[in-house]
């Protein structure tokens, strides 16, 4: 019965259809014990298992330059996770999103709908090792906070391939200081999946599609001040690199949560695609831009006015440009964006499990003469939404 129960949990969590291969990996007639059977007899062993469902839906009205485009209901995000530990040293985390592409990618042989699939080994109180698909460790609060809490990301963070396969080592110098060293794939699929117009002519694919990061996180002022800084380097194509410098400054005490994020990337091949996407009718054969840079400044202020009510305002200023001329792209600034948000959140159960919100979003775009010469079009947009977020502990 234990093996049947465990199998049902895993199958319901992953929703994999068993059709061509209906036989399980381990038959019930085999003498191999299941994980629960091997662990449960010894009551002193550390074992935990948890399943959570995250559900985010909303009704929203979308506007372009003040004119209504569409008003509709959406299931913005549905995710299921299974996590826990099977000893004092080993823990695991699996999470799947049901709003993403589901076919396996060519590089990591895993669907992009799988966000987490890793095992963590706590080798000592000072060092732990994580292996599998995991989160790219950049700085900043908006980037690393649970995405279920973000109504609208900055363009910068919305275009980072955050979930990648690889290995991470974490050094815990103290309860308030840690250093994260990481080597991951810099993408999940092939070049044609990553770059909006594929590799430019004459640019060869890389044999080392990886990104490495150094991330330092610290807590100060009785843990009310948190600093998150990171630097990263990766190879996008042969002799084409990407560099990140990112930082987050977070203050959280009592009813106040405030943060200021600074995010910068210098890319010898446009991995985010925002500059490349500015090519319009005047460009007969669009190509992926080279030598681009992105800067984002994000500020947020939350105030919990009552145990049941939270208010926040948020803004982002972003720039995208080319630092070295290439093809149709001259050197200079191409695009600036303002992102302004205001939100009212109601917690009817006085906890974080159920949340009802009303949210206003304004995004203003400005294209320079260089971008308009390429045929770029990027009008201002607005959104008014009312929604519900429910994080359900299944067991």
C-alpha positions in Angstrom: 0.0 0.0 0.0 2.8 2.4 0.8 4.3 1.9 -2.7 0.9 2.4 -4.3 0.4 5.6 -2.3 3.8 7.0 -3.2 3.3 6.2 -6.9 -0.1 7.9 -7.0 1.3 11.1 -5.4 4.1 11.3 -7.9 1.9 10.6 -10.9 -0.7 13.2 -9.8 2.1 15.7 -9.3 3.8 15.3 -12.6 0.7 14.5 -14.8 2.8 12.4 -17.1 0.5 10.3 -19.4 1.5 6.6 -19.3 0.5 5.3 -22.8 3.3 3.6 -24.8 5.2 2.4 -21.8 2.6 1.5 -19.2 4.9 -0.7 -17.1 6.3 1.0 -14.0 10.1 1.2 -13.4 9.8 -1.0 -10.3 7.1 -3.7 -10.4 5.2 -4.6 -7.3 6.4 -8.1 -7.6 10.0 -7.0 -7.3 11.9 -7.4 -4.1 13.2 -3.8 -4.2 11.8 -1.7 -1.4 10.2 1.7 -2.0 11.7 4.8 -0.5 9.1 4.9 2.3 9.6 1.2 3.0 13.3 1.7 3.4 13.1 4.8 5.6 10.0 4.5 7.7 11.0 1.4 9.8 13.7 3.4 11.5 11.7 6.1 13.4 14.9 8.0 14.2 15.6 8.9 10.6 14.7 12.4 9.3 11.9 12.2 6.7 9.6 14.8 5.4 7.3 15.2 2.4 5.2 18.1 1.3 3.0 18.8 -1.6 1.8 22.3 -2.5 -0.5 23.7 -5.2 -0.2 27.4 -6.2 -3.2 28.9 -8.1 -3.3 32.4 -9.5 -6.2 33.6 -11.6 -7.5 37.1 -12.6 -9.9 39.1 -14.7 -8.1 41.9 -16.5 -8.8 44.7 -19.0 -5.9 45.5 -21.3 -5.4 48.9 -22.9 -3.1 50.3 -25.6 -2.7 54.1 -25.6 -5.8 54.3 -23.4 -8.0 52.2 -25.9 -9.5 48.9 -24.7 -7.9 45.9 -26.4 -9.4 43.0 -24.5 -11.1 42.2 -21.2 -10.9 38.5 -20.2 -10.3 36.0 -17.5 -7.0 34.1 -17.3 -5.3 31.4 -15.3 -2.0 33.3 -14.9 -0.1 30.6 -13.0 -0.8 27.1 -11.8 2.1 25.2 -10.2 2.5 22.0 -8.2 5.5 21.1 -6.1 6.7 18.1 -4.1 9.5 18.7 -1.7 11.0 17.3 1.5 14.0 15.3 2.8 14.9 11.7 3.1 17.7 12.1 5.6 19.3 14.8 7.7 21.8 15.5 4.8 19.6 15.1 1.7 16.6 17.0 0.6 14.7 17.4 -2.7 12.5 19.8 -4.6 10.3 19.2 -7.6 8.1 21.9 -9.1 6.1 22.0 -12.3 4.2 24.9 -14.0 1.2 24.2 -16.1 1.5 27.5 -18.0 4.6 26.7 -20.0 5.8 24.8 -23.0 5.8 21.1 -22.2 7.9 19.3 -24.9 11.5 18.4 -23.8 14.2 21.0 -24.7 17.2 19.8 -26.7 19.9 20.9 -24.2 18.8 19.7 -20.8 16.3 17.0 -22.1 13.6 18.4 -19.8 10.4 20.3 -20.3 10.5 24.0 -19.6 7.4 23.4 -17.5 9.7 21.7 -14.9 11.1 24.6 -12.9 12.8 22.6 -10.1 14.1 19.1 -10.1 17.1 18.9 -7.8 18.6 17.2 -4.8 20.4 19.1 -2.1 23.2 17.5 -0.1 24.1 19.3 3.2 27.7 18.1 3.5 28.3 20.1 6.7 27.0 23.1 8.6 29.2 25.2 6.4 28.7 23.7 2.9 25.9 22.3 0.8 25.7 21.0 -2.8 22.7 21.2 -5.1 22.5 19.2 -8.3 19.7 19.3 -10.9 17.4 21.9 -12.4 17.4 25.0 -10.2 17.3 28.8 -10.0 20.0 30.9 -11.5 21.5 32.9 -8.6 21.3 36.6 -9.6 20.9 39.5 -7.1 17.8 41.5 -6.6 14.5 41.0 -4.7 12.0 41.0 -7.6 14.2 38.4 -9.4 14.4 35.8 -6.6 11.2 36.2 -4.7 8.5 33.6 -5.3 6.9 34.7 -8.6 3.4 34.0 -7.3 3.9 37.2 -5.3 4.7 39.4 -8.4 1.8 40.8 -10.4 4.1 42.2 -13.1 7.9 41.7 -13.6 10.3 44.2 -15.1 11.2 43.5 -18.7 14.7 42.6 -17.5 13.6 39.8 -15.1 10.8 38.7 -17.4 13.4 37.8 -20.1 16.0 35.9 -18.0 16.0 32.1 -18.4 15.9 31.6 -14.6 15.5 27.8 -14.3 18.5 25.8 -15.6 20.2 22.5 -15.0 23.6 22.5 -13.2 25.3 22.5 -9.9 25.5 25.0 -7.0 27.7 25.1 -3.9 26.7 27.3 -0.9 29.1 28.4 1.8 27.4 29.4 5.0 29.9 31.5 6.9 27.3 32.4 9.6 23.5 32.4 10.0 23.5 35.8 8.3 26.2 35.4 5.6 26.4 33.1 2.6 28.3 32.8 -0.6 26.8 30.9 -3.6 29.0 29.5 -6.4 27.2 28.1 -9.4 27.7 26.6 -12.8 24.5 26.1 -14.9 23.4 25.8 -18.5 22.7 29.3 -19.9 19.6 28.0 -21.7 17.4 24.9 -21.9 17.0 24.5 -25.7 19.0 25.2 -28.8 20.1 28.5 -30.3 16.9 28.6 -32.4 14.8 28.5 -29.2 16.9 31.2 -27.5 17.5 33.9 -30.1 14.6 35.6 -31.8 16.2 35.3 -35.2 18.7 32.6 -34.5 22.5 33.0 -34.7 23.7 35.9 -36.9 25.6 34.9 -40.0 29.2 34.0 -39.3 28.5 33.3 -35.6 29.1 29.7 -34.6 27.4 27.8 -31.8 29.2 27.4 -28.5 30.5 24.1 -27.2 30.2 25.4 -23.6 26.6 26.8 -23.2 27.1 27.5 -19.5 26.9 30.4 -17.1 28.7 30.7 -13.8 27.7 33.0 -11.0 29.1 34.3 -7.7 26.3 35.4 -5.4 26.7 36.9 -1.9 23.8 37.4 0.5 23.9 39.1 3.9 21.6 40.1 6.7 22.2 43.2 8.8 20.5 45.4 11.4 18.9 42.5 13.3 18.0 40.9 10.0 15.8 43.8 8.9 18.3 44.8 6.1 19.2 42.2 3.4 21.8 42.7 0.7 21.9 40.4 -2.4 24.8 40.9 -4.9 25.8 38.7 -7.8 28.1 38.7 -10.8 27.8 36.2 -13.6 29.6 35.3 -16.8 28.4 32.9 -19.6 29.1 32.0 -23.2 26.2 32.5 -25.5 27.9 31.4 -28.8 31.5 31.0 -29.9 33.4 34.1 -28.7 30.1 35.7 -27.7 29.7 36.2 -23.9 27.2 37.6 -21.5 28.0 39.4 -18.2 25.7 40.3 -15.3 26.1 42.7 -12.4 23.0 42.6 -10.2 22.2 43.8 -6.7 19.2 43.9 -4.3 18.7 46.1 -1.2 15.8 45.0 0.9 14.4 46.4 4.2 11.7 44.4 6.0 10.5 45.2 9.5 7.1 45.3 11.0 4.5 46.3 8.4 7.1 47.7 5.9 8.8 45.9 3.0 10.8 48.0 0.7 13.5 47.2 -1.9 15.7 48.7 -4.5 17.1 46.5 -7.3 19.8 47.3 -9.8 20.1 44.9 -12.7 22.6 45.2 -15.6 23.6 42.8 -18.4 26.1 43.3 -21.2 25.4 40.7 -24.0 27.5 40.1 -27.1 24.4 38.4 -28.5 20.9 39.6 -27.6 19.6 36.9 -25.4 16.6 38.9 -24.1 15.5 39.9 -27.6 14.1 43.3 -26.7 16.5 45.2 -29.1 16.3 42.5 -31.8 12.5 42.7 -31.7 12.5 46.4 -32.7 13.2 45.5 -36.4 10.2 46.2 -38.6 9.3 46.6 -42.2 12.4 48.7 -43.2 14.6 45.7 -42.4 14.2 43.1 -45.1 16.1 40.4 -43.3 15.9 40.7 -39.5 18.8 39.3 -37.5 19.6 38.9 -33.8 21.3 42.0 -32.5 24.8 41.9 -31.1 26.7 43.9 -28.5 23.6 45.0 -26.5 23.2 46.1 -22.9 20.3 46.3 -20.5 19.8 48.3 -17.3 16.9 48.1 -14.9 16.2 50.0 -11.7 13.3 48.6 -9.7 11.8 50.2 -6.5 9.0 48.9 -4.4 7.3 49.9 -1.1 4.8 47.6 0.7 2.8 48.6 3.8 0.7 46.2 5.8 -1.9 48.6 7.1 -3.9 45.8 8.8 -3.3 42.1 9.4 -5.9 41.6 6.6 -4.8 44.4 4.2 -1.6 45.2 2.3 -0.8 48.1 0.0 2.1 48.6 -2.3 3.4 50.8 -5.0 6.1 49.8 -7.4 8.1 51.3 -10.3 10.8 50.3 -12.7 13.0 52.3 -15.1 14.7 50.4 -17.9 17.1 51.1 -20.7 18.1 49.0 -23.7 20.9 49.9 -26.2 23.8 48.9 -28.3 27.4 49.6 -27.1 29.1 48.6 -30.4 27.7 49.0 -33.9 26.8 45.8 -35.8 24.8 45.3 -39.0 21.7 47.6 -38.9 22.3 48.5 -35.3 24.3 51.6 -34.7 25.8 52.4 -31.3 23.5 54.2 -28.8 20.3 54.0 -26.8 17.2 52.3 -28.4 14.5 51.9 -25.8 13.5 53.2 -22.4 10.5 52.0 -20.4 8.7 53.2 -17.3 6.7 50.6 -15.3 4.4 51.9 -12.6 2.1 49.8 -10.4 -0.3 50.1 -7.5 -2.0 47.2 -5.7 -4.4 46.6 -2.9 -4.2 43.1 -1.3 -6.8 41.5 1.0 -6.0 38.4 3.1 -9.4 37.0 4.3 -7.8 34.2 6.3 -5.2 36.4 8.0 -2.3 34.4 6.5 -0.6 34.2 3.1 -2.5 31.2 1.8 -5.4 33.1 0.2 -5.0 36.5 -1.4 -7.5 38.7 -3.2 -6.1 41.7 -5.0 -6.8 44.7 -7.2 -3.9 45.9 -9.4 -3.2 48.8 -11.7 -0.3 48.8 -14.3 1.0 51.4 -16.6 4.0 50.8 -19.0 5.3 53.7 -20.9 7.7 53.1 -23.8 10.0 55.6 -25.6 11.9 54.6 -28.8 14.8 56.7 -30.0 15.3 57.7 -33.6 17.6 54.7 -34.1 14.8 52.3 -33.1 12.2 54.0 -35.2 14.5 53.9 -38.2 14.4 50.1 -37.9 10.6 50.2 -37.9 10.2 49.7 -34.2 6.8 50.1 -32.6 6.2 50.0 -28.9 3.1 51.8 -27.7 2.2 52.6 -24.1 0.1 49.9 -22.4 -2.2 49.8 -19.3 -3.9 47.0 -17.4 -6.5 46.9 -14.6 -7.0 43.5 -13.0 -8.7 41.9 -10.1 -7.6 38.4 -9.0 -7.1 35.7 -6.5 -4.0 33.8 -5.4 -4.2 30.6 -3.4 -1.3 28.6 -2.2 -2.8 25.3 -1.0 -0.8 22.8 1.2 -2.1 19.6 -0.2 -0.4 17.4 2.4 
